[in-house]
């Protein structure tokens, strides 16, 4: 299956993957095994354990870093987001 890393905590090696259908799956890596970031595209296999939901992931492999998906075509959107965030932080309450 394909999905995106929703969150990954390097200190614990624990994270969550979300699929295009919105299903979330927790996963854990071995100590220092992987360096995932939110938005990374990953391929994974859902575990076949007998426990009730949520199922866990047996293997997670990086397909594409999230940062690599930002192409030149996205630059104007990123700049607009930065300007919006930047301007809101300067506005006095």
Secondary structure by P-SEA (a helix, b strand, c coil): cccccccccccccccccccccbbbbbbccccccccccccccbbbbbbbccccccccccbbbbcccccccccccaaaaaaaaaaaaaaaaaccc
